[in-house]
Amino acid sequence: MSLDQAPSPKKPIYPVRLAQRLLRNAKDPLGIPERTAKTYRYRRRQFGAARRFLRKEFRWETEWGNRKPDWWRRGFLSRSVTLYQLPDNDPSLYINDVQRYFRTKRMVNPHLQEVLNNKFSFFLLVKNLGLDTDVVDLLGLHTRGHVHPFPQSRRIPVDQFLAEILSERQHIFVKPLHGAEANGVRSMKIADGEYRMDGQPSSIEEMAQWVRDFPRPVLFEAAITQHDSQAYLNPHSTNTIRLLTMPDVTDDHTPFIARASQRIGSVRSGHIDNWTKGGLSANVDLETGKLSAAAQLPEGNDLQWYAEHPDSGARIQGHQVPFWEETKQLVLDAAQRLAFMEYIGWDIIITQDGPVILEANINSGMNVLQVHGPLLADPRAAAYYRARGVV
């Protein structure tokens, strides 16, 4: 046999790969029992979930004395025990952290989740829903060193785009296509002839370099001027409202608002209002639109409540959210048109002319909502979570 006719050598099958192949197929000739294969896969999933749970636990940098390992087996991170004031409140009425991180992601069909996870695709979708509102203006998208401005057909360098758009708009936000907890979000503006990024003096070249260095494509969004009464809560951030919608499975699956939270920026959170960065959360009364006192994600074992803003002294408790009826109607209308999504955390900005949709999330921000009370105390919410296998 010539060299040209010689058979190519077979790739070696390593022991681990062989074991995985056998356990994937319970009818393998070697006769691995189906029950053994299922047990192996179940234990592997359990181990992976436990590892991710502990990773989240230790993302909270705190003293060991603030950790509560006795609650881990009940599904609660140590910080959540303080946040929900357990065991003074009934733990069974709360969506715990295991359910939150590993089960609530099932609410939206996995094949549809990308629509919400990708801010670009969500923008295009909302623009076509025919809602009686505007959405945040999408100004352009950066990839591979250049920006594609919308709705133009050109492709320009980042520094040129930033100079042009800031001259026109004065203030914009830069966001990754995918992301949560405001990671990778930057504020860029020009004020009194000076460029600023996240409130700090900067230059066009420094801002452009940050965009070029970011490892993924980013979107440029117009900054929206919030209503004066919303700016009163904290003028240094855009103070958004998170509303959670889900279908009423006890009736005709019409969407309802399970909880609403007014997020307010602080010195800790900087130019954004994000809860995980140190912003405040006040409950919005669903009937009246008035705010409760606000909480802040605890650094230790004490949960602080603020009737007034801890930095500015602005009154929070009793504050009236403007355009509240219009905000509820907008969100319920949008949720009905996207009923196939079922479970959406909406972020809304209140402007002088009414509510505007900023974005929507599969991640509802469970603890920013449940700090104001357990979601399972609402029979409709409890029925939905049971129907979807969360509890």
C-alpha contacts under 8 A as a table, 3 or more apart, distances in Angstrom:
res1	aa1	res2	aa2	distance
1	M	5	Q	6.10
1	M	6	A	6.58
2	S	5	Q	5.22
2	S	6	A	6.36
3	L	6	A	5.12
13	I	17	R	6.55
13	I	18	L	6.27
14	Y	17	R	5.37
14	Y	18	L	6.12
15	P	18	L	5.00
15	P	19	A	6.16
16	V	19	A	5.12
16	V	20	Q	6.24
17	R	20	Q	5.05
17	R	21	R	6.08
18	L	21	R	5.05
18	L	22	L	6.16
19	A	22	L	5.10
19	A	23	L	6.13
20	Q	23	L	5.14
20	Q	24	R	6.07
21	R	24	R	5.21
21	R	25	N	6.49
22	L	25	N	5.35
22	L	26	A	6.65
22	L	28	D	5.88
22	L	30	L	7.89
22	L	32	I	6.77
23	L	26	A	6.00
23	L	32	I	6.97
23	L	36	T	7.98
23	L	37	A	4.83
23	L	38	K	7.91
23	L	40	Y	7.71
23	L	41	R	7.99
24	R	37	A	7.04
25	N	28	D	5.64
25	N	37	A	7.98
26	A	31	G	7.11
26	A	32	I	5.69
26	A	33	P	5.96
26	A	34	E	4.73
26	A	37	A	6.45
27	K	31	G	6.33
27	K	32	I	7.12
27	K	33	P	7.85
27	K	34	E	7.57
28	D	31	G	5.52
28	D	32	I	6.58
32	I	36	T	6.91
32	I	37	A	6.98
33	P	36	T	5.27
33	P	37	A	6.46
34	E	37	A	5.11
34	E	38	K	6.24
35	R	38	K	5.13
35	R	39	T	6.09
36	T	39	T	5.09
36	T	40	Y	6.14
37	A	40	Y	5.15
37	A	41	R	6.29
38	K	41	R	5.15
38	K	42	Y	6.07
39	T	42	Y	5.09
39	T	43	R	6.08
40	Y	43	R	5.25
40	Y	44	R	6.09
41	R	44	R	5.08
41	R	45	R	6.25
42	Y	45	R	5.20
42	Y	46	Q	6.20
43	R	46	Q	4.94
43	R	47	F	6.08
44	R	47	F	5.14
44	R	48	G	6.20
45	R	48	G	5.10
45	R	49	A	6.11
46	Q	49	A	5.15
46	Q	50	A	6.15
47	F	50	A	5.14
47	F	51	R	6.16
48	G	51	R	5.13
48	G	52	R	6.28
49	A	52	R	5.15
49	A	53	F	6.05
49	A	102	F	7.66
50	A	53	F	4.99
50	A	54	L	6.23
51	R	54	L	5.31
51	R	55	R	6.19
52	R	55	R	4.94
52	R	56	K	6.32
53	F	56	K	5.24
53	F	57	E	6.31
53	F	98	V	7.25
54	L	57	E	4.78
54	L	58	F	6.22
55	R	58	F	5.35
55	R	59	R	6.25
56	K	59	R	5.08
56	K	60	W	7.25
57	E	60	W	5.98
57	E	77	L	5.86
57	E	78	S	7.02
58	F	61	E	6.39
60	W	79	R	7.80
62	T	66	N	6.67
62	T	67	R	7.94
62	T	299	E	7.20
62	T	300	G	7.01
63	E	66	N	5.61
63	E	67	R	7.35
64	W	67	R	5.35
65	G	68	K	7.91
66	N	78	S	7.21
66	N	300	G	6.04
66	N	301	N	6.07
67	R	78	S	5.12
67	R	79	R	7.56
68	K	71	W	5.81
68	K	72	W	7.26
68	K	77	L	7.64
68	K	78	S	4.97
68	K	81	V	7.78
69	P	72	W	5.14
69	P	73	R	7.67
69	P	78	S	7.11
70	D	73	R	6.58
70	D	74	R	7.85
71	W	74	R	5.17
71	W	75	G	6.57
71	W	76	F	5.53
71	W	77	L	7.04
71	W	78	S	7.09
71	W	81	V	7.63
72	W	75	G	5.06
72	W	76	F	5.22
72	W	77	L	6.06
72	W	78	S	7.52
73	R	76	F	7.49
74	R	96	N	7.89
75	G	96	N	5.50
75	G	97	D	5.60
75	G	98	V	5.07
75	G	99	Q	7.51
76	F	80	S	6.13
76	F	81	V	6.52
76	F	96	N	5.40
76	F	97	D	5.18
76	F	98	V	7.01
77	L	80	S	5.29
77	L	81	V	6.63
77	L	97	D	6.36
78	S	81	V	5.26
78	S	82	T	6.91
79	R	82	T	5.40
79	R	83	L	6.14
79	R	298	P	7.24
79	R	300	G	7.81
79	R	301	N	7.86
80	S	83	L	4.66
80	S	84	Y	5.84
80	S	97	D	7.85
80	S	367	N	7.45
81	V	84	Y	5.47
81	V	85	Q	5.82
81	V	86	L	5.18
81	V	87	P	7.75
82	T	85	Q	4.94
82	T	86	L	6.57
82	T	298	P	7.54
82	T	301	N	5.76
82	T	302	D	6.81
82	T	303	L	6.56
83	L	86	L	7.98
83	L	297	L	7.29
83	L	298	P	7.02
83	L	303	L	6.30
83	L	367	N	7.75
83	L	371	V	5.93
84	Y	89	N	7.11
84	Y	370	Q	7.18
84	Y	371	V	5.65
84	Y	373	G	7.59
85	Q	88	D	5.84
85	Q	89	N	6.08
86	L	89	N	5.25
86	L	90	D	7.05
86	L	91	P	6.52
87	P	90	D	6.29
87	P	91	P	6.55
90	D	93	L	5.86
90	D	94	Y	7.61
91	P	94	Y	5.58
92	S	95	I	7.84
93	L	374	P	5.47
93	L	375	L	6.87
93	L	376	L	4.81
93	L	377	A	5.82
94	Y	370	Q	7.37
94	Y	374	P	4.70
94	Y	375	L	6.12
94	Y	376	L	5.90
95	I	99	Q	6.13
95	I	100	R	6.28
95	I	366	M	7.84
95	I	374	P	7.34
95	I	375	L	7.01
95	I	376	L	7.09
95	I	391	V	7.72
96	N	99	Q	5.39
96	N	100	R	6.00
97	D	100	R	4.71
97	D	101	Y	5.92
98	V	101	Y	5.45
98	V	102	F	5.74
98	V	103	R	7.38
99	Q	102	F	5.48
99	Q	103	R	4.90
99	Q	104	T	6.37
99	Q	390	V	5.86
99	Q	391	V	7.21
100	R	103	R	5.97
100	R	104	T	5.39
100	R	105	K	7.86
100	R	366	M	7.01
101	Y	104	T	6.55
101	Y	105	K	7.16
102	F	105	K	6.48
103	R	106	R	5.74
103	R	107	M	7.92
103	R	389	G	7.40
103	R	390	V	5.36
104	T	107	M	5.62
104	T	390	V	6.25
105	K	108	V	6.74
105	K	362	I	6.95
105	K	363	N	7.44
106	R	109	N	6.53
106	R	110	P	7.20
106	R	388	R	7.49
107	M	341	M	7.80
107	M	342	E	6.83
107	M	343	Y	5.90
107	M	388	R	6.68
108	V	112	L	6.65
108	V	113	Q	6.07
108	V	340	F	7.94
108	V	341	M	5.30
108	V	342	E	6.38
108	V	343	Y	6.37
108	V	362	I	7.31
109	N	112	L	5.34
109	N	113	Q	6.32
109	N	341	M	7.27
110	P	113	Q	5.20
110	P	114	E	7.78
111	H	114	E	7.05
112	L	115	V	5.75
112	L	116	L	7.69
112	L	341	M	7.32
113	Q	116	L	5.57
113	Q	117	N	6.10
113	Q	362	I	7.32
114	E	117	N	4.81
114	E	118	N	5.65
114	E	121	S	7.95
115	V	118	N	5.77
115	V	119	K	7.83
115	V	121	S	5.61
115	V	122	F	5.53
115	V	125	L	7.97
116	L	119	K	6.70
116	L	121	S	7.37
116	L	122	F	5.55
116	L	360	A	6.21
116	L	361	N	5.85
116	L	362	I	6.64
117	N	122	F	7.75
117	N	177	L	7.92
117	N	178	H	5.91
117	N	179	G	7.56
117	N	361	N	6.64
117	N	362	I	7.15
118	N	121	S	5.50
118	N	122	F	6.26
118	N	177	L	5.34
118	N	178	H	5.29
119	K	122	F	5.08
119	K	123	F	6.10
119	K	177	L	5.21
119	K	178	H	6.56
119	K	359	E	7.18
120	F	123	F	5.22
120	F	124	L	6.48
120	F	177	L	6.26
120	F	219	L	7.47
121	S	124	L	5.17
121	S	125	L	6.18
122	F	125	L	4.96
122	F	126	V	6.11
122	F	359	E	7.50
122	F	360	A	7.72
123	F	126	V	5.35
123	F	127	K	6.19
123	F	135	V	7.65
123	F	138	L	7.72
123	F	359	E	7.78
124	L	127	K	5.28
124	L	128	N	6.73
125	L	128	N	5.38
125	L	129	L	6.61
126	V	129	L	5.14
126	V	130	G	7.78
126	V	131	L	7.80
126	V	135	V	7.48
127	K	130	G	7.00
127	K	135	V	7.21
129	L	334	A	7.64
129	L	337	R	7.11
131	L	134	D	7.74
131	L	330	L	7.52
131	L	333	D	7.54
131	L	334	A	6.99
132	D	330	L	7.42
133	T	330	L	7.68
133	T	355	P	7.30
133	T	356	V	6.29
133	T	357	I	7.90
134	D	356	V	5.80
134	D	357	I	7.16
135	V	356	V	5.58
135	V	357	I	5.14
135	V	358	L	6.35
136	V	221	E	6.76
136	V	222	A	6.49
136	V	223	A	7.81
136	V	224	I	7.25
136	V	356	V	7.05
136	V	357	I	6.78
136	V	358	L	5.79
137	D	221	E	5.82
137	D	222	A	5.38
138	L	150	F	6.98
138	L	219	L	7.37
138	L	220	F	6.22
138	L	221	E	4.77
138	L	222	A	6.53
139	L	149	P	5.84
139	L	150	F	5.30
139	L	151	P	7.80
139	L	219	L	7.57
139	L	220	F	5.31
139	L	221	E	5.48
139	L	222	A	6.64
140	G	147	V	6.30
140	G	148	H	5.36
140	G	149	P	4.09
140	G	150	F	5.13
140	G	219	L	5.95
140	G	220	F	5.23
140	G	221	E	7.47
141	L	147	V	5.43
141	L	148	H	5.33
141	L	149	P	6.62
141	L	217	P	7.02
141	L	218	V	5.81
141	L	219	L	4.60
141	L	220	F	6.19
142	H	145	G	6.85
142	H	146	H	5.61
142	H	147	V	4.26
142	H	148	H	6.38
142	H	158	V	7.58
142	H	211	V	7.77
142	H	217	P	5.46
142	H	218	V	5.36
142	H	219	L	6.46
143	T	146	H	5.78
143	T	147	V	6.52
143	T	216	R	7.47
143	T	217	P	4.93
143	T	218	V	7.18
144	R	212	R	7.69
144	R	217	P	7.88
145	G	157	P	6.59
145	G	158	V	6.74
145	G	212	R	5.78
146	H	155	R	6.19
146	H	156	I	5.38
146	H	157	P	4.63
146	H	158	V	5.51
147	V	155	R	5.70
147	V	156	I	5.41
147	V	157	P	6.12
147	V	158	V	5.75
147	V	161	F	6.82
148	H	152	Q	7.51
148	H	153	S	7.14
148	H	154	R	6.19
148	H	155	R	4.82
148	H	156	I	6.68
149	P	152	Q	5.54
149	P	153	S	7.19
149	P	154	R	6.83
149	P	155	R	7.08
149	P	156	I	8.00
149	P	161	F	7.82
150	F	153	S	7.41
156	I	160	Q	6.71
156	I	161	F	6.47
157	P	160	Q	5.44
157	P	161	F	6.33
158	V	161	F	5.11
158	V	162	L	6.17
158	V	208	A	5.55
158	V	211	V	7.60
158	V	212	R	7.66
159	D	162	L	5.18
159	D	163	A	6.17
159	D	204	I	6.04
159	D	205	E	6.22
159	D	207	M	7.89
159	D	208	A	5.23
160	Q	163	A	5.24
160	Q	164	E	6.23
161	F	164	E	5.20
161	F	165	I	5.96
162	L	165	I	5.23
162	L	166	L	5.80
162	L	204	I	6.81
162	L	208	A	7.32
163	A	166	L	5.54
163	A	167	S	6.11
163	A	204	I	6.77
164	E	167	S	5.26
164	E	168	E	6.41
165	I	168	E	5.05
165	I	169	R	5.76
165	I	170	Q	7.42
166	L	169	R	5.01
166	L	170	Q	4.45
166	L	171	H	6.19
166	L	172	I	7.27
166	L	189	K	6.41
166	L	190	I	6.40
167	S	170	Q	5.79
167	S	190	I	7.69
169	R	172	I	7.04
169	R	222	A	7.23
170	Q	189	K	5.32
170	Q	190	I	5.17
170	Q	191	A	7.12
171	H	187	S	7.43
171	H	188	M	5.86
171	H	189	K	4.13
171	H	190	I	6.51
171	H	222	A	6.83
171	H	223	A	5.60
172	I	187	S	6.17
172	I	188	M	5.44
172	I	189	K	6.22
172	I	220	F	6.74
172	I	221	E	5.67
172	I	222	A	4.68
172	I	223	A	4.78
173	F	185	V	6.96
173	F	186	R	5.67
173	F	187	S	4.70
173	F	188	M	6.04
173	F	220	F	5.79
173	F	221	E	5.15
173	F	222	A	6.32
173	F	223	A	6.16
174	V	184	G	7.91
174	V	185	V	5.61
174	V	186	R	5.10
174	V	187	S	6.50
174	V	188	M	7.54
174	V	218	V	6.50
174	V	219	L	5.66
174	V	220	F	4.72
174	V	221	E	6.34
175	K	184	G	6.13
175	K	185	V	4.70
175	K	186	R	6.74
175	K	218	V	5.36
175	K	219	L	5.23
175	K	220	F	6.59
175	K	221	E	7.77
176	P	179	G	6.23
176	P	184	G	6.23
176	P	185	V	7.04
176	P	216	R	6.81
176	P	217	P	6.23
176	P	218	V	4.31
176	P	219	L	6.15
177	L	216	R	7.84
177	L	217	P	6.45
177	L	218	V	5.63
177	L	219	L	6.42
179	G	182	A	7.04
179	G	183	N	6.27
179	G	184	G	7.57
180	A	183	N	5.99
181	E	274	N	6.52
181	E	275	W	7.77
181	E	276	T	6.39
181	E	277	K	7.65
182	A	185	V	5.41
182	A	272	I	7.89
182	A	274	N	6.57
186	R	197	M	6.80
186	R	198	D	5.99
187	S	196	R	7.91
187	S	197	M	5.50
187	S	198	D	4.85
187	S	199	G	7.40
187	S	271	H	7.33
188	M	195	Y	7.43
188	M	196	R	5.77
188	M	197	M	4.58
188	M	198	D	6.46
188	M	199	G	7.93
188	M	207	M	7.72
189	K	195	Y	5.78
189	K	196	R	5.34
189	K	197	M	6.62
190	I	193	G	6.11
190	I	194	E	5.36
190	I	195	Y	4.42
190	I	196	R	6.13
191	A	194	E	5.32
191	A	195	Y	6.57
191	A	196	R	7.66
194	E	201	P	7.07
194	E	202	S	7.78
195	Y	201	P	6.01
195	Y	202	S	5.34
195	Y	203	S	5.58
195	Y	204	I	7.13
196	R	199	G	5.35
196	R	200	Q	5.11
196	R	201	P	4.53
196	R	202	S	4.92
196	R	203	S	7.19
197	M	200	Q	5.34
197	M	201	P	6.55
197	M	202	S	5.94
197	M	207	M	7.01
198	D	270	G	7.79
198	D	271	H	6.16
199	G	271	H	6.94
202	S	206	E	6.32
202	S	207	M	7.03
203	S	206	E	5.20
203	S	207	M	6.26
204	I	207	M	5.24
204	I	208	A	5.97
205	E	208	A	4.99
205	E	209	Q	5.96
206	E	209	Q	5.11
206	E	210	W	6.31
207	M	210	W	5.15
207	M	211	V	6.48
208	A	211	V	5.14
208	A	212	R	6.21
209	Q	212	R	4.96
209	Q	213	D	5.98
210	W	213	D	5.15
210	W	214	F	6.18
211	V	214	F	5.28
211	V	218	V	7.61
212	R	215	P	7.93
214	F	217	P	7.56
224	I	349	I	7.94
224	I	351	T	7.52
225	T	238	T	7.95
225	T	351	T	6.24
225	T	352	Q	7.89
226	Q	230	Q	6.33
226	Q	231	A	6.25
226	Q	238	T	6.62
226	Q	239	N	7.81
226	Q	349	I	6.60
226	Q	350	I	5.66
226	Q	351	T	4.34
226	Q	352	Q	6.61
227	H	230	Q	5.21
227	H	231	A	6.25
227	H	322	P	7.86
227	H	350	I	5.72
227	H	351	T	4.31
227	H	352	Q	4.60
227	H	353	D	8.00
228	D	231	A	5.02
228	D	232	Y	6.16
228	D	352	Q	7.22
229	S	232	Y	4.97
229	S	233	L	7.05
229	S	321	V	7.76
229	S	322	P	7.48
230	Q	233	L	5.57
230	Q	234	N	7.42
230	Q	239	N	6.50
230	Q	321	V	7.40
230	Q	350	I	7.24
231	A	234	N	5.36
231	A	235	P	4.53
231	A	236	H	7.83
231	A	237	S	7.69
231	A	238	T	7.17
231	A	239	N	7.13
232	Y	235	P	5.90
232	Y	314	A	6.90
233	L	239	N	7.72
233	L	264	I	6.79
233	L	309	H	7.30
233	L	314	A	5.78
233	L	315	R	7.30
233	L	316	I	6.84
234	N	237	S	6.19
234	N	238	T	7.93
234	N	239	N	7.29
234	N	264	I	6.52
234	N	265	G	6.11
234	N	266	S	7.16
234	N	312	S	7.21
234	N	314	A	7.66
235	P	238	T	7.45
236	H	265	G	7.20
236	H	270	G	7.55
236	H	271	H	5.84
236	H	272	I	7.94
237	S	264	I	7.49
237	S	265	G	5.47
237	S	266	S	7.97
237	S	270	G	7.37
237	S	271	H	4.85
237	S	272	I	5.06
237	S	273	D	6.01
238	T	264	I	7.78
238	T	265	G	7.46
238	T	271	H	7.80
238	T	272	I	6.52
238	T	273	D	6.60
238	T	349	I	7.57
239	N	262	Q	7.25
239	N	263	R	5.63
239	N	264	I	4.93
239	N	265	G	6.44
239	N	272	I	7.80
239	N	273	D	5.78
239	N	349	I	7.08
240	T	262	Q	6.24
240	T	263	R	5.51
240	T	264	I	7.17
240	T	273	D	7.22
240	T	347	D	6.22
240	T	348	I	5.47
240	T	349	I	5.04
240	T	350	I	7.44
241	I	260	A	6.85
241	I	261	S	5.62
241	I	262	Q	4.51
241	I	263	R	5.84
241	I	346	W	7.78
241	I	347	D	5.56
241	I	348	I	5.11
241	I	349	I	6.63
242	R	260	A	5.60
242	R	261	S	5.24
242	R	262	Q	6.53
242	R	263	R	7.35
242	R	345	G	6.33
242	R	346	W	5.43
242	R	347	D	4.76
242	R	348	I	6.56
243	L	257	I	6.68
243	L	258	A	7.60
243	L	259	R	5.93
243	L	260	A	4.33
243	L	261	S	6.55
243	L	331	V	7.88
243	L	345	G	5.61
243	L	346	W	5.10
243	L	347	D	6.71
243	L	348	I	7.94
244	L	257	I	5.66
244	L	258	A	5.63
244	L	259	R	5.63
244	L	260	A	6.49
244	L	343	Y	7.41
244	L	344	I	5.86
244	L	345	G	4.52
244	L	346	W	6.31
244	L	364	S	6.48
245	T	255	P	6.16
245	T	256	F	5.46
245	T	257	I	4.57
245	T	258	A	5.90
245	T	259	R	7.84
245	T	331	V	7.98
245	T	332	L	7.57
245	T	335	A	6.88
245	T	342	E	7.51
245	T	343	Y	5.88
245	T	344	I	5.53
245	T	345	G	6.58
245	T	346	W	7.84
246	M	255	P	5.20
246	M	256	F	5.81
246	M	257	I	6.85
246	M	258	A	7.16
246	M	335	A	7.99
246	M	342	E	5.36
246	M	343	Y	4.83
246	M	344	I	6.90
246	M	381	A	7.69
246	M	384	Y	7.66
247	P	253	H	4.58
247	P	254	T	5.26
247	P	255	P	4.09
247	P	256	F	6.15
247	P	339	A	7.79
247	P	342	E	6.08
247	P	343	Y	7.61
247	P	384	Y	7.22
248	D	251	D	5.72
248	D	252	D	6.54
248	D	253	H	4.44
248	D	254	T	5.55
248	D	255	P	5.98
248	D	256	F	6.66
248	D	380	R	5.92
248	D	381	A	7.60
248	D	384	Y	6.87
249	V	252	D	6.48
249	V	253	H	4.97
249	V	380	R	7.21
249	V	383	A	6.72
249	V	384	Y	5.88
249	V	387	A	7.81
250	T	253	H	7.33
250	T	380	R	6.67
250	T	383	A	6.92
251	D	254	T	7.52
254	T	336	Q	7.11
255	P	332	L	6.45
255	P	335	A	6.34
255	P	336	Q	6.22
255	P	339	A	7.44
255	P	342	E	7.71
256	F	332	L	6.73
257	I	260	A	7.43
257	I	328	K	7.90
257	I	332	L	7.42
258	A	375	L	7.48
258	A	378	D	7.79
258	A	381	A	6.70
259	R	284	V	7.76
259	R	286	L	7.42
259	R	369	L	6.59
259	R	375	L	7.85
260	A	283	N	6.25
260	A	284	V	5.36
260	A	285	D	7.56
260	A	286	L	7.10
260	A	369	L	6.97
261	S	281	S	6.12
261	S	282	A	5.58
261	S	283	N	4.66
261	S	284	V	5.40
261	S	368	V	7.21
261	S	369	L	6.17
262	Q	281	S	5.63
262	Q	282	A	5.08
262	Q	283	N	6.18
262	Q	284	V	6.29
262	Q	291	L	7.51
263	R	273	D	5.82
263	R	274	N	7.00
263	R	275	W	7.01
263	R	279	G	6.74
263	R	280	L	5.60
263	R	281	S	4.69
263	R	282	A	6.55
264	I	273	D	4.96
264	I	274	N	7.66
264	I	279	G	5.64
264	I	280	L	4.95
264	I	281	S	6.35
264	I	282	A	7.99
265	G	268	R	7.91
265	G	269	S	5.82
265	G	270	G	6.75
265	G	271	H	7.07
265	G	272	I	5.72
265	G	273	D	3.74
265	G	274	N	6.86
265	G	278	G	7.67
265	G	279	G	4.66
265	G	280	L	6.29
266	S	269	S	5.19
266	S	270	G	6.08
266	S	273	D	7.01
266	S	278	G	6.82
266	S	279	G	5.32
266	S	280	L	7.01
266	S	310	P	7.99
266	S	311	D	6.80
267	V	270	G	5.23
267	V	278	G	7.95
267	V	311	D	6.89
268	R	277	K	6.76
268	R	278	G	4.95
268	R	279	G	6.75
269	S	272	I	5.85
269	S	273	D	6.17
269	S	274	N	6.48
269	S	275	W	7.71
269	S	277	K	4.86
269	S	278	G	4.64
269	S	279	G	5.18
270	G	273	D	7.59
272	I	279	G	7.72
273	D	277	K	7.79
273	D	278	G	7.85
273	D	279	G	5.04
273	D	280	L	7.30
274	N	277	K	5.40
274	N	278	G	6.69
274	N	279	G	5.20
274	N	280	L	7.88
275	W	278	G	5.32
275	W	279	G	4.38
275	W	280	L	6.03
275	W	281	S	6.89
275	W	296	Q	7.27
275	W	297	L	6.81
275	W	368	V	6.82
276	T	279	G	6.92
276	T	297	L	6.83
278	G	296	Q	6.50
278	G	297	L	6.37
279	G	296	Q	6.36
279	G	297	L	7.73
280	L	294	A	5.83
280	L	295	A	5.54
280	L	296	Q	4.84
280	L	297	L	7.61
281	S	294	A	5.01
281	S	295	A	5.32
281	S	296	Q	6.48
281	S	368	V	6.40
282	A	291	L	5.88
282	A	292	S	5.40
282	A	293	A	5.70
282	A	294	A	4.09
282	A	295	A	6.50
282	A	316	I	7.76
282	A	317	Q	7.96
282	A	372	H	7.80
283	N	291	L	5.55
283	N	292	S	5.22
283	N	293	A	7.44
283	N	294	A	7.24
283	N	369	L	7.59
283	N	372	H	6.17
284	V	289	G	5.48
284	V	290	K	5.62
284	V	291	L	4.79
284	V	292	S	6.67
285	D	288	T	5.55
285	D	289	G	4.98
285	D	290	K	5.40
285	D	291	L	6.35
285	D	292	S	7.68
286	L	289	G	5.76
288	T	320	Q	7.97
288	T	324	W	7.71
289	G	320	Q	5.90
289	G	321	V	5.39
289	G	322	P	7.83
289	G	324	W	5.59
289	G	325	E	7.99
290	K	317	Q	7.72
290	K	318	G	5.41
290	K	319	H	5.46
290	K	320	Q	4.54
290	K	321	V	6.09
291	L	316	I	6.55
291	L	317	Q	5.28
291	L	318	G	5.12
291	L	319	H	5.31
291	L	320	Q	6.56
291	L	321	V	7.50
292	S	307	A	7.51
292	S	316	I	7.09
292	S	317	Q	4.64
292	S	318	G	6.23
292	S	319	H	7.98
293	A	305	W	6.09
293	A	306	Y	5.29
293	A	307	A	4.45
293	A	308	E	7.46
293	A	316	I	6.12
293	A	317	Q	4.55
293	A	318	G	7.91
294	A	305	W	5.42
294	A	306	Y	5.02
294	A	307	A	6.43
294	A	316	I	7.06
294	A	317	Q	7.40
295	A	303	L	7.19
295	A	304	Q	5.83
295	A	305	W	4.68
295	A	306	Y	6.32
295	A	371	V	7.58
296	Q	303	L	7.27
296	Q	304	Q	6.41
296	Q	305	W	7.19
297	L	303	L	7.49
298	P	301	N	6.93
298	P	302	D	6.38
298	P	303	L	5.53
298	P	304	Q	7.26
299	E	302	D	7.71
300	G	303	L	7.96
306	Y	309	H	6.24
306	Y	310	P	6.79
306	Y	316	I	7.57
306	Y	317	Q	7.93
307	A	315	R	6.40
307	A	316	I	5.43
307	A	317	Q	4.89
308	E	313	G	5.28
308	E	314	A	5.39
308	E	315	R	4.42
308	E	316	I	5.12
308	E	317	Q	6.87
309	H	312	S	5.53
309	H	313	G	4.65
309	H	314	A	5.11
309	H	315	R	6.39
309	H	316	I	6.48
310	P	313	G	5.89
315	R	318	G	7.68
315	R	319	H	6.85
316	I	319	H	5.35
321	V	324	W	5.83
322	P	350	I	7.20
322	P	354	G	7.87
323	F	326	E	5.23
323	F	327	T	6.06
323	F	350	I	7.40
323	F	354	G	5.85
323	F	355	P	6.93
324	W	327	T	4.96
324	W	328	K	6.31
325	E	328	K	5.25
325	E	329	Q	6.21
326	E	329	Q	5.08
326	E	330	L	6.04
326	E	354	G	7.21
326	E	355	P	7.02
327	T	330	L	5.15
327	T	331	V	6.28
327	T	348	I	7.91
327	T	354	G	7.59
327	T	355	P	5.54
328	K	331	V	5.31
328	K	332	L	6.11
329	Q	332	L	5.22
329	Q	333	D	5.95
330	L	333	D	5.18
330	L	334	A	6.14
330	L	355	P	7.66
331	V	334	A	5.09
331	V	335	A	5.97
331	V	346	W	7.36
332	L	335	A	4.98
332	L	336	Q	6.05
333	D	336	Q	5.16
333	D	337	R	6.37
334	A	337	R	5.16
334	A	338	L	6.19
335	A	338	L	4.99
335	A	339	A	5.66
335	A	342	E	7.49
335	A	344	I	7.62
336	Q	339	A	4.83
338	L	341	M	5.63
338	L	342	E	7.27
339	A	342	E	5.19
341	M	344	I	7.18
343	Y	362	I	6.71
344	I	360	A	6.29
344	I	361	N	5.67
344	I	362	I	5.48
344	I	363	N	7.70
344	I	364	S	6.66
345	G	360	A	5.54
345	G	361	N	4.90
345	G	362	I	6.27
345	G	363	N	6.66
345	G	364	S	4.58
345	G	365	G	7.50
346	W	357	I	7.42
346	W	358	L	7.82
346	W	359	E	6.23
346	W	360	A	4.50
346	W	361	N	6.44
347	D	357	I	6.26
347	D	358	L	5.44
347	D	359	E	5.37
347	D	360	A	5.99
348	I	355	P	6.36
348	I	356	V	5.65
348	I	357	I	4.83
348	I	358	L	5.47
348	I	359	E	7.43
349	I	355	P	5.67
349	I	356	V	5.22
349	I	357	I	6.49
349	I	358	L	6.49
350	I	353	D	7.83
350	I	354	G	5.56
350	I	355	P	4.38
350	I	356	V	6.24
351	T	354	G	5.09
351	T	355	P	5.98
351	T	356	V	7.13
357	I	360	A	7.97
361	N	364	S	6.28
363	N	366	M	7.66
365	G	368	V	5.55
365	G	369	L	6.67
366	M	369	L	5.39
366	M	370	Q	6.04
367	N	370	Q	4.91
367	N	371	V	5.73
368	V	371	V	5.83
368	V	372	H	7.86
369	L	372	H	6.01
369	L	373	G	7.47
370	Q	373	G	4.85
370	Q	374	P	5.17
370	Q	375	L	6.34
371	V	374	P	7.62
373	G	377	A	7.99
374	P	377	A	5.70
375	L	378	D	5.92
375	L	381	A	6.51
375	L	382	A	7.24
376	L	379	P	6.70
376	L	381	A	5.97
376	L	382	A	4.62
377	A	381	A	7.80
377	A	382	A	7.04
378	D	381	A	5.33
378	D	382	A	6.12
379	P	382	A	5.00
379	P	383	A	6.03
380	R	383	A	5.15
380	R	384	Y	6.31
381	A	384	Y	5.13
381	A	385	Y	6.24
382	A	385	Y	5.24
382	A	386	R	6.15
383	A	386	R	5.17
383	A	387	A	6.08
384	Y	387	A	5.01
384	Y	388	R	6.29
385	Y	388	R	5.25
385	Y	389	G	6.24
385	Y	390	V	5.13
385	Y	391	V	6.00
386	R	389	G	5.13
386	R	390	V	5.84
386	R	391	V	5.17
387	A	390	V	7.77
